[in-house]
Amino acid sequence: MQKSKVFFYALITFFISYQYSGCDSESILNGGGPGTPPLFGGYEKTEAGVMMTLSALCYVAEGSTNALEIRDSIIHQLTDTNYATKGNWEIVWGPGLSLSGGNMMYVAHDTTHVGDTTRYAICVRGTDWSFPSNIQQDMEVWKLQKYPYSGSINDSVSYGSMLGLDTLLNTFDPVTGQSLYAFLNGIFTPKKKMFITGHSLGGALATLLAAWFVDLGFSNTYRPEVYTFAAPTVGNQSFVNHFHNIMLSSNSESHRCVNNKDLVPYAWAGIGNIVHDGVPTAVPIVIQAVYIEIQKYLQDSGIVYKHVDTRQFLGTIPAPNCGTPGTYENYFCWVGFEHSSSTYLRLLEVDTINWGR
């Protein structure tokens, strides 16, 4: 009981630092481990800029529980020709919004096509701090749960991430009432490419959604390509192996894009490296103790997380004007800056989102 209490308080402190990395505010990252395949290839910076823009647009109208209001906001933002999307993408499904309002995803369509291939993107929202359910999904990592779509009893993911996936799959388009599953089965264009993307928690859930997508056979009619940004870890080594196997066997692509100085991709596989690598800058002593305690708790509980080994380093941008080095204010300022969707857009050299519109 005492160990659980210590871990709980450590998580609360970690949550405080994570909260400062708000998604719309201004080394080693453990991969799948020995024997896992290298990068899948096919990464394109221009393509990544489009996907990060679509991921960032998930955060418009944050805090709203009205799916139609969020839909109108996304439609409005997609008309901006200054963004990497160039005004060429339109929303065709969603947003699917959970009953609590915490989880959201939408599907966009590229109206210009590429050759004779029609391009779609499933875009998953990251943490919206207005909703406790998102905090639960971020922080419920002390229990692994069986991933149910692979057929293997050994493939496990965090309880919070699985809760998030289940929630997303039970959302519906606010206009047609269609589920995502029904929508995907209703597209009859012969050549289809499906991007799956998200930032932060949205990146973790996009990884799970991609596995679900291939496991349910959608790769027979779509060509999937995954772009995640700032994603924390999803599951164990067995799940990682399964993910790699189905991506390779279905000729799918996957790119886990990270800012080298972003704290969040170190959760939960790389907790032990945060202090050593100085992420995102020199870590205050008390915060060091938190990271060490979280790592120890997971190790003592036999919970070993592994990242899907498809990482694409984007570089980093030093945080400006964060105050006195070594202070909590300085550290949390850096954490927030390095994780923000705006920083990821800058790293990809595309326009940031005009949140005031």
N, C-alpha and C positions, 0 to 999 in steps of 0.2 A: 504493500500500500504506500509506504514511504517513497519507494522508487517511482511509483506512478505519479505521486504528488510533485516530486522534483521535476519529472519530465513534463508534467502539465504546466508548471510555472516557466520552464524553459521554453515550451512552445508558445506561451503567451508573450514572452519577451521577443521570441523570433517573429511572432505575428506582428508585434509593434513595428519592428524594423521592416517587415514585408509590407505592412500597410503604407509605410512611407514611400514605397516604390509604386505608388498609385499609377494605374495603367494609362491615364491620360494627362499626367503631370509632366511638368518639365523634369597558360596554365594548364590545369588539367580539369576537364569536365568529364567525369568517368563515362566511358562508352559501354558497350555491351560486354567488354572483357575479352580475354584471350580466345582466339578462334572465331570471332565474329567477323562478318564480311566488312570490307572497306566501304567508303562512300559509294552510293549507288550510281553516281554520275548524273549528268543532265542538269546540274544547277546552272541557272542563268540569273545574273544580277538584275536585269530588267524585269524578268518574270518575278523575282523575289520582291522587287519594289511594288509591283502590282498587288501581289498577295498580301504584303504587309499593309498596304493601303486598305484593302478590303477587310483585313483583320482589325485595323484601327477603327474603321467605320462601325464596327460592332459596338463601340463605346458611345455612339451618339445617343442623346436622350437618356443618359445614365440615370438610374433610379426610377425610371418610369415603369409602371406595370401595365401600360396600355400598348399592346402589340401594334395597333394601327398607327399610333403616334410615332413609335419607333420606326415603323415601315416608311412613313412619310418623311421622317428625318433622313433615313438612308437614301431614299429616292432623290431627295433634294441635294444631298452631298455628292451623289454619283454624277450629277450634272456638271460638276466642277471640272473643267478641262485642264486646269493646272495640276491636278493630282496625277499620279502615275497611271490611273485608270483612264485618263484622257476623255472622260465623258462617254466611253464606249461600253461600259458595263451597266446592266440593269438588274433589279431584283425580280426574281421569277418565282420564288417560294419564300414564305415566311414574312417576318421573322417568327419562327417557332419560339414561343415564350413559355417558360414553366409557370405553373400555377402561382408560385411564390414570387415570380418575376426575376429570380436570380440567374437562371440559365437561359441563354438565347443563342440561336443560330439562324442564318439565312442562306439562301442560295442565290448567287448572281450568275448572269449569262453575258458573255462577250458578244456583242451584236456585230462585231466586224469579222468574226471567224478567223482562222488561220488556215489557209488553203481550203480544203473541203472538210476540215474538222471543226465541229462546234465545241466551244469551251465553256465549261461551267465551273463554279467554285462554291463549295460548302464552307461557310465562314462561321467560326465559333467564338463567342465572346469570352473574354477572360474575366477576372475577378471584378465584380461591381460591389464595392464596400457597403452599399446600401442594404445588402441582403445577407443575413446570417447564414443562409444555405451555402453561399459561395465560400465563406470562411470555413465552414465545416468541410467542404470538398478540398480546400487547400490544406487543412491541418489534420484531417483524419488519415494519418499515414502510419499509425502504430499498429494497424491491423491490415493484413493482406486478405484479399478475397479472390476466389477462383474466377478467372476470366472465362465466361461460359460459351464462347463461340468457337473455340479451337478444338474442342473434344479432348483436351488433355487436362488431367487433374492437377498437373504441376504448374500450369500457366496462371500466375497470380498477379493482381494489380492492387493498388491501394484501395481501401474501402471508399475513401472520398472520391477518387477518380471514377470508380465503378458506379457510385451513386450519381455522379454527374452525367455519365453516359446514359444510364437508364432514364434519367430525367429528360435529357435531350431527345431521346428516341420516343418519348411520350408527348412531345409537343406537336402542334398542328399549325398549318397556315391559317392566319386569321380571316382570310377571305374565302378560300375554298374548303377549309376544314380537312385538307389532306395531310396525312403524316408524311415525313420525309421518305419513308419506305415506299409509300404509294406514289409519291411524286417521281422518284427515281425509276420506278417500274413503268411510268407513263410517258417517258421520253423516247420517241421512236426514231430520232435522227440516227442514220447508220453509223457515222463516225463521231464519237463523243470522247472528250477528255474531261476528267473531273479532278480539279484541284481540291484539296482539303487543307484548310489553313486556320490558324488561330495564334493569338499572342498570350503568353503567360499561362494561366489556368486554361485558357482557350487552346493553347498549344498542346498541353497535356491531353485535353479531351479530344483534340483533333487527331492525335496519335491513336487513341483508342477507337475513335470513329473510323479512322482509316482501316484499322484491323477488322472491325465489324464489317465495313464496306466490302473488303476482299473476302472475308470468311463467308459472307452471305452470297457470294458469287457475282457481285456487281462488276468485278473486273472482267467478266466475260463480255460485257456490253459497253463498258467504259474503260478508258486508260487512266488509272489513278496517278496522281502526283501530289505528294504531301510537302507542304511548307509550314513548319512551325517556327515560332519566334519566342525566345525567352521561356521555353517550356521547362517546368520542373519534371522530375522523374515520374514515370507511370508505374512500372512493375518490376518483377524479378527477372533473373537471368533466363528462366524458361520462357517467360512471355517475350523477352527480347529476341530469343532464338526463333520463336514462332513468328514474330513480326518480320524478322529478316527473311525467313524462309518464304513466307507468303508474298512479300514484296518482290523477291527475286523470281519466284515461280510464276508470278502474274505479270512480269515485265513492268512492274510499277517503280516509281521513283520516290525517294523520300529525302528531305533535307531539313535537318534540325539546326536552325540558324541562331547563333548566340553572339552577343556582345561579350568580349573577353572579360570585362569588368562587371558584368551583371551578376548579382548575388543569386537570383532565383534559379537559374539552371544548375546551381550547385546543390539545390535541394531535390532529392534527398541523397543521391548517390555520392555527391562530392562534399558533404558537410565538413569532413575532416580537412579539406584543402583550403577552406575559406581563410583561416587564420594564416596558414603557411604562404598562400598566394597573395595575401593582402587585398581581399575582395570586399568592396571595390577600392578601398584604400586601407590604411592602417586600422586594425580592428581594436576598439576600446576593450580593456581588460575584462570588464563585466560581460560584454557581448561575446568575447572569446569563450568565457566559461559556459555560456548558453549553448554555443555551437558544440563544444566538447561534450556537454551533458546530453544533447540530443543524439550525437553520434554514439555515445556509450550506451544509451538506452536502446537504440535500434540494434546495436551489436549484441547486447546482452539478451535481447528478445529474439535473436536469430532472424531479424528482418534485414535483408540485403537488397537494396534497390540497385538497378542498373539502367543506364540510359540506352535508348536505341542508338546504335553507333553510326549515325548518319550526319555528324555535326559539320556545320559550315561556319567557320569563324568569320565574323564581319569586321573585326577590329574593335576599337573603342574610341570614345570621345571623352577627354577629361572634363569633369564637372566644373562649371565656372562659379566663382563667388560663393563657395560653401563655408566660408568662415574659418575659424581657427582649427588647424589640423589637430587631431587627437581628441576633439570634443565629440559628445554624442550628436550635437547639432550638425557638425561637419560630416560625420559618418552617415547619418540618416539622410542628409541632403544628397550625398553621393549615391546612396542606395536607390533613392527615388529617381534621380536623374538617369542613372545607367540602365534602369529597367523600363523606363517609360516608353510608350509606343512612339512618341515623337523622336526620341533618341534613335530608335531602330530605323525609323524613316530617314533620319539624317545620315545614318551609317550607310544606307542604301542610296543616298544622294537623290532623294525624291522629296517633293513638297510635303510638309506636315499638314495635319488636318486643322482647318479653321473651326475650332470648337465653338466660337461665338455666333456662328450662323444659325 
